[in-house]
Amino acid sequence: METSRVRPTAVQSDEETTTASAWRVRIRVDDRPGTLARIAIRLADLECNILGLSVLPVPGGVLDEIVLRPATGLPRQLLVDAIRDEGCECSAVVDADLAELVDPATAALTAAKRAVGDPGGLTEVLRGVLTADVVTKVPSIEANPARTEGGHRAVFPAGDGSAFVARRRWSPFVELELSRAVALTGLMTAVRDNVTGPIVLDRPDGAAIVLRKGIPGDAEAVSALHQRCSMTTLFHRYHTGMRTVPRRWLHRLLMPPRGISLLAVCGREVIGLGQLIPSAEGDAAEVSLLVEDSWQRQGIGSALLTRLAVLAVAKGERELAAVCLPGDDSLYRTASRVGLRPERVPGDSGTLRFRLPDPRV
C-alpha cells in the first residue's frame, strides 16, 4: 500500500493570532456581479494582500479560492466573520505554500511531467493536484468508492487492479478538482499501456529484449525463428507436424487479419512471436505464443502474454481464448503466472479462456 501525506496544518482557534505567511481561503458565493469585488474590498480593509485567485464552479454558484498574505496578527475568525457579513460562506482557511502560486495550466503540465517521469510517485503528485491531506493506493476491492464522507473522500481507479483514495478534512473536493485527478490518472494509464511503441523487458541478466509489433520487414527473422524451433515446439503451436513454416504464412503471421503480431527481439533475432486476433463475431479474441526453445522458461512467454493482454484491453476486448493440445498445460501455467486466471471451456479441454481486467476498476 502506497501513501502520500501532507504535513498536518493545525486549525487555529478564535483566540489564536499567530499568522502564517499565506492562507488559502475558500469562499462559497452566489455567482452575481460585484460579489467578488466586495470581498476584495473587505480583504483590503483587513490589510490582506491577494496573491492568487481560482474560481471553481459548484452547484448553485462558485467557490472562490483565494491565496492571500494576511496582516500580521490577524485572527482567522475575524476574516471569516468579514466574509460572512458580505453574505458569503467561508468554508476553509488553511496555511498555503507560496510555491503553489503558479497558473493552473502550468501546474497541470508540471504535475503530468512529474508523474510520467516517476510513475511510482503518482500518489504524491495526486496529493498536490488535489491539495489533499492524504492519498493512499489500495487494492480496488478495498477502495469503496461509494463512501464519499460528505465530499471529503474520493476514489480514482489506477487501471491496474488498484485505486487511489484521497482524503481532505479542510474542504470537500469539488468536481473540477476531481476532473483534474481523473485526467492525470487517465494520462498515466495511457502512458503505461502505450500500444504504439516498443517496450524493453527489465531482466536480471541484463539481456536487452524488446517487445514490439511485427512488420512485413520481419519476415526473414520470423522464418529463422521457426527454423531454430524444435518440431515439438512447432507442433504445440500449430498442432501439425512441420519443420519450417511455409513462406506463404509469413505475411499472415506478421500481419494477421484485424489483429496484430507481437515480437520478442534480442539483438537482430526474433526469439518469440505472439498473436492477437479479434473474433469476427465479437467473441473472445484469440491469442497464441511461440518461443524459441533456448529461450523457454525465461519469462519470454509471460512477457508476451502480458503485453498481448494490455493490447487487447486497449482495443476494447474483455476476454481472450487460446486453443491448446489436450494435456498441454504450458499456456495455462503461463496465464496463471501473469494473473489472467485461465479457465478451461467445459466439454473442450483444449480451449482456454481468460477474463481480462476491466480498465475502469
PEZI-V759180 format. One record per residue. N is the residue number from 1. D_CENTER is the distance of its C-alpha to the mean C-alpha in Angstrom with 1 decimal. Layout:
# PEZI-V759180
n: {N & N}
d_center: {D_CENTER & D_CENTER}
This chain:
# PEZI-V759180
n: {1 & 2 & 3 & 4 & 5 & 6 & 7 & 8 & 9 & 10 & 11 & 12 & 13 & 14 & 15 & 16 & 17 & 18 & 19 & 20 & 21 & 22 & 23 & 24 & 25 & 26 & 27 & 28 & 29 & 30 & 31 & 32 & 33 & 34 & 35 & 36 & 37 & 38 & 39 & 40 & 41 & 42 & 43 & 44 & 45 & 46 & 47 & 48 & 49 & 50 & 51 & 52 & 53 & 54 & 55 & 56 & 57 & 58 & 59 & 60 & 61 & 62 & 63 & 64 & 65 & 66 & 67 & 68 & 69 & 70 & 71 & 72 & 73 & 74 & 75 & 76 & 77 & 78 & 79 & 80 & 81 & 82 & 83 & 84 & 85 & 86 & 87 & 88 & 89 & 90 & 91 & 92 & 93 & 94 & 95 & 96 & 97 & 98 & 99 & 100 & 101 & 102 & 103 & 104 & 105 & 106 & 107 & 108 & 109 & 110 & 111 & 112 & 113 & 114 & 115 & 116 & 117 & 118 & 119 & 120 & 121 & 122 & 123 & 124 & 125 & 126 & 127 & 128 & 129 & 130 & 131 & 132 & 133 & 134 & 135 & 136 & 137 & 138 & 139 & 140 & 141 & 142 & 143 & 144 & 145 & 146 & 147 & 148 & 149 & 150 & 151 & 152 & 153 & 154 & 155 & 156 & 157 & 158 & 159 & 160 & 161 & 162 & 163 & 164 & 165 & 166 & 167 & 168 & 169 & 170 & 171 & 172 & 173 & 174 & 175 & 176 & 177 & 178 & 179 & 180 & 181 & 182 & 183 & 184 & 185 & 186 & 187 & 188 & 189 & 190 & 191 & 192 & 193 & 194 & 195 & 196 & 197 & 198 & 199 & 200 & 201 & 202 & 203 & 204 & 205 & 206 & 207 & 208 & 209 & 210 & 211 & 212 & 213 & 214 & 215 & 216 & 217 & 218 & 219 & 220 & 221 & 222 & 223 & 224 & 225 & 226 & 227 & 228 & 229 & 230 & 231 & 232 & 233 & 234 & 235 & 236 & 237 & 238 & 239 & 240 & 241 & 242 & 243 & 244 & 245 & 246 & 247 & 248 & 249 & 250 & 251 & 252 & 253 & 254 & 255 & 256 & 257 & 258 & 259 & 260 & 261 & 262 & 263 & 264 & 265 & 266 & 267 & 268 & 269 & 270 & 271 & 272 & 273 & 274 & 275 & 276 & 277 & 278 & 279 & 280 & 281 & 282 & 283 & 284 & 285 & 286 & 287 & 288 & 289 & 290 & 291 & 292 & 293 & 294 & 295 & 296 & 297 & 298 & 299 & 300 & 301 & 302 & 303 & 304 & 305 & 306 & 307 & 308 & 309 & 310 & 311 & 312 & 313 & 314 & 315 & 316 & 317 & 318 & 319 & 320 & 321 & 322 & 323 & 324 & 325 & 326 & 327 & 328 & 329 & 330 & 331 & 332 & 333 & 334 & 335 & 336 & 337 & 338 & 339 & 340 & 341 & 342 & 343 & 344 & 345 & 346 & 347 & 348 & 349 & 350 & 351 & 352 & 353 & 354 & 355 & 356 & 357 & 358 & 359 & 360 & 361}
d_center: {15.7 & 14.3 & 15.9 & 16.5 & 19.7 & 21.8 & 25.5 & 27.3 & 29.5 & 32.6 & 33.7 & 37.2 & 40.1 & 42.6 & 45.0 & 42.7 & 43.2 & 41.3 & 39.3 & 36.0 & 35.6 & 33.3 & 32.2 & 29.3 & 31.1 & 29.6 & 32.2 & 32.2 & 34.6 & 36.0 & 35.1 & 38.8 & 40.4 & 41.7 & 39.7 & 37.6 & 40.8 & 42.6 & 39.8 & 40.0 & 43.8 & 43.4 & 41.1 & 43.6 & 46.4 & 44.6 & 44.3 & 40.5 & 39.0 & 35.9 & 33.4 & 30.5 & 29.7 & 26.8 & 27.3 & 24.9 & 25.9 & 26.4 & 28.5 & 32.1 & 31.8 & 29.7 & 28.5 & 29.8 & 28.1 & 30.7 & 30.6 & 34.2 & 36.6 & 39.0 & 42.7 & 43.7 & 44.5 & 43.1 & 42.3 & 39.0 & 40.9 & 43.2 & 40.3 & 39.0 & 42.5 & 43.0 & 39.9 & 41.0 & 44.5 & 42.9 & 41.7 & 38.0 & 35.9 & 34.4 & 31.4 & 30.5 & 32.0 & 30.1 & 30.3 & 28.3 & 27.3 & 29.0 & 26.4 & 24.1 & 26.6 & 24.9 & 24.5 & 21.3 & 20.4 & 20.9 & 19.0 & 15.9 & 16.3 & 17.0 & 13.9 & 11.7 & 14.0 & 13.8 & 10.0 & 10.3 & 13.5 & 12.5 & 8.9 & 10.9 & 12.0 & 9.0 & 11.0 & 13.9 & 12.5 & 11.4 & 14.9 & 16.5 & 14.9 & 16.1 & 19.2 & 18.5 & 20.8 & 18.3 & 14.5 & 14.1 & 11.5 & 13.3 & 13.5 & 12.8 & 16.6 & 17.3 & 15.2 & 18.0 & 16.5 & 20.1 & 21.2 & 20.9 & 23.9 & 25.4 & 22.3 & 21.9 & 18.9 & 15.5 & 12.7 & 9.0 & 7.3 & 4.4 & 5.2 & 7.3 & 10.1 & 9.4 & 9.0 & 9.7 & 13.4 & 15.0 & 18.8 & 21.3 & 25.0 & 26.5 & 25.3 & 23.4 & 20.1 & 21.0 & 19.3 & 18.8 & 16.9 & 14.6 & 14.1 & 13.1 & 10.5 & 9.1 & 9.5 & 7.7 & 4.4 & 5.4 & 6.6 & 4.2 & 3.3 & 7.0 & 7.9 & 7.1 & 8.8 & 11.4 & 14.3 & 16.9 & 17.3 & 18.6 & 17.1 & 19.4 & 19.7 & 20.1 & 23.5 & 25.8 & 28.8 & 27.5 & 27.9 & 26.1 & 24.7 & 22.6 & 20.9 & 21.4 & 22.6 & 26.4 & 28.8 & 32.5 & 33.5 & 32.2 & 35.1 & 37.4 & 34.8 & 33.7 & 37.5 & 38.0 & 35.2 & 37.2 & 40.4 & 39.1 & 37.9 & 40.5 & 42.0 & 40.4 & 36.9 & 37.6 & 39.2 & 36.2 & 34.1 & 36.6 & 38.9 & 42.0 & 44.2 & 43.5 & 43.8 & 42.1 & 39.9 & 42.0 & 41.4 & 40.9 & 37.8 & 35.9 & 34.8 & 33.6 & 31.7 & 29.9 & 29.5 & 29.6 & 30.1 & 27.0 & 25.0 & 23.8 & 25.0 & 23.0 & 25.1 & 25.0 & 27.1 & 29.0 & 31.1 & 32.7 & 32.8 & 30.6 & 30.3 & 28.1 & 27.4 & 25.1 & 25.2 & 23.2 & 25.6 & 24.8 & 27.6 & 30.0 & 30.5 & 26.8 & 27.0 & 24.8 & 23.9 & 26.0 & 24.8 & 27.3 & 27.4 & 30.1 & 30.2 & 33.2 & 35.4 & 35.4 & 31.5 & 31.2 & 30.0 & 28.0 & 24.5 & 24.7 & 24.7 & 21.7 & 19.7 & 20.9 & 20.2 & 16.6 & 16.0 & 18.0 & 16.0 & 12.8 & 15.1 & 16.6 & 13.5 & 12.9 & 16.6 & 16.5 & 18.2 & 18.3 & 20.8 & 22.3 & 25.9 & 28.0 & 31.8 & 33.3 & 36.9 & 38.4 & 38.1 & 35.4 & 32.6 & 30.8 & 27.9 & 27.8 & 27.4 & 24.8 & 22.6 & 23.2 & 22.2 & 18.7 & 18.2 & 19.0 & 22.0 & 24.6 & 27.5 & 30.8 & 32.2 & 35.3 & 38.4 & 36.7 & 36.1 & 35.0 & 31.9 & 28.5 & 25.7 & 22.1 & 19.9 & 16.4 & 13.4 & 12.6 & 9.1 & 9.9 & 10.6}
